[in-house]
Amino acid sequence: MAERLYAAKAGPIDPIALVNENVAIWMKAMWHLYRVMFVEPMPRSQAMIFDQGALAALANSGDVRLINLDQQTTPPGMIQLRCFPLDDIQVEVKLGRAESRFTAANISARVDRFTEISDPCLHTTEIVILQDNSIWVNCTNPTAYATAMSRIAFFGYRYMLEDMKIAEKTPNEVKQKVNQVVFVPSGSD
């Protein structure tokens, strides 16, 4: 492995990096360098389903923090997830409370039950959450009838990282420190 930029690819989810590989993660306007100490799959399971409760017709849940997906800070943790709703809802995914994912200048795409039809592997829903961030969701019922549940399921990989205490502004500066690295644009500035 030389350098490469991580991007979710169509097909089954693959880990970003393996044990003893280096990752440079974009956060706080710098590339922070880590070494992967541990990788663990997080399969589709009941424990990875979060219900935001009943929603009236055309109502939304408001922003809800999924605390159980927060990552440890010592050693630093990271989680790579894909998601899909189990009920007739639309889900806006946020990294932290303010940063909507899947956005353009004036719109924010939402994940719904039809996402899996056009994207069976759900790679367009993939996000990376670091130890300093939390995932938030806002579920909307787009229908003319009430829903009894608004469930979102997640799956992916969890990582424990070793902080190499190196932060650089450019990929070239990172490559001067280590010659093998996976660059992970987490989306957190």
N, C-alpha and C positions, 0 to 999 in steps of 0.2 A: 504494500500500500504506500503510495506516495501521497501527495496532497490530493484532496478532492472536496468538492462542495456537496454537502448532504442536501438532498431533495427527496421528498416522498415520491416513490415510483409506483406506477400501476402494477398490480399484482399483490401477492401476500405481503404483509408487513415484514420488513427485515430490520434487525437492529442497526442503529446508526453506526456503532463501533463495537468492537469486542474487547475483552479484558486485555489490558496492557497497551491498548491503542490510545493515541492522543486525540483529543477533540478541542477545537477552538470555538467557543460559544460567544456569539454576539450579544452583549448586554451592556447597558449603560455606556453606549457609544464606543465600546472597545471590544477587541477579541480577547477573551479570557481563556487561558490554556489549562486543560485538565487532562489527567490520565484516567482511563476507565479501570476501576478496581473490581467491579462486579456488575453482571448483567443478569436480569431475571425476567422471563416472560410474564405478562399479565393477561391470561386468556379471557375470552368471553365467559363470564360467569355471573351469578346472582350478586356477588359482592361488588361487581363493577357496574351495577345498574342503579341509577339515582332517580327517584320519583319526586317531581316538584308539586305533586298533588293535583286535585281536580281544578279544571279551568272552565269558566263559563264561556259561552260562544264569543269569539273575537277578543277574549281577554288574554293577558299575559301574566307570567309569574313574577315579573320584576327580576332584577339581578340577584342570583342566588349563588353563593360561594360553595363549591364542592370541597369542603375541608378535608374529606378523606383522601383526596388526590394530592394534597400538599406534600411536598418532599422534605426530607430531613435536611438540616443545615450542617450537621457535623457527623460524619463526613458529608460533603455536599452531595445532594441528590438531583436526579433529572429523570423525567418520565416522558416517554414518546407514546402518544395515544392517537387512535382513530376512534370515531364515535358515530352512533346512529340512533335515532329515536325509535322507540318501540310502539308509540302511539301516534295518533293523527295530530301531530304538532309540528311546529317549526322551531328550530333551536338556533339562537344566536350564541356563539361561543366567544368568550372574552379571556384574554390573558391579563390578569389583574382586572380591576373593576372598570378601567377606562379604555382599554385597548381591545376593540372588536377585531376578531380574526376574519379572514376571507373578505376584506374590504377593498373598495376602490374609493375614489375621491368623495363620492356622494351616496354610495350604497354599501350595504353590508349583506353578503350572501348568507343564507341560513340553511341549515341541514334539516331535511325532512324525510319522510318515509320513501319518497321518490328518488332521493339521492342514491340509494343503493341500486336502483334500477339502471341508472346511467353510469354509475361507478360501483360495480359489484365488490370491488376490493376496498372501497372507501378511502383511497389514497388522497382524495381531495379534501378530506376532513382531518388530515394528520396535523398534529400540533406537538410542540415540545415545551414542557413546563420545567422550569429550573427551581432551585431551592428558594429563591427569593420571590417567586411569583405564585399566584393561585389561579385556578381556573374558575371562572364564573359563567353561568348560563342564564339566558332569559328565554323561557319557553312561551310560545304564542299559540293559541288555538285559532287557526284560520277558518274554522268551520262555523256553520250556523247552529251547531248543537254543542252542549256541554260535554267535556271529556271527564271521565272519572279519575284518570291518571295521566301524568305527563312524564313518561320514563325515557331516560337517555342511557344507552349502554356504551361502555368504553372497553378498549382492549389495546395492548401494546407491549412495551418493555419499560422496565425500571432499571436505573443505573445508580451505582455509588461511584463517586468520583474523588480523585485526589487533586486538590488544588495545587497547581505548580507555581502559583504566585507570579504568573507572567501575564501581563495585559498589554496589548499593543494596538495601535490605531489601524494598521493595515495588515492584510494577509502576508505581504512580503516581509514585514517586520517579524511576524510569527514564524515564518519559514526560516528566518535566520536563527531562531532559537531551537527549533526542532525540524527535522526534515520529513517526517511522516505525520500527517495531521488531517483530520476530517473537520471542515469548517461547517458549523451548524448555525444558520441564521435563525435564532429563536424568535425574533420579532420584538424583543423587549429593548427599548431604548432607554 
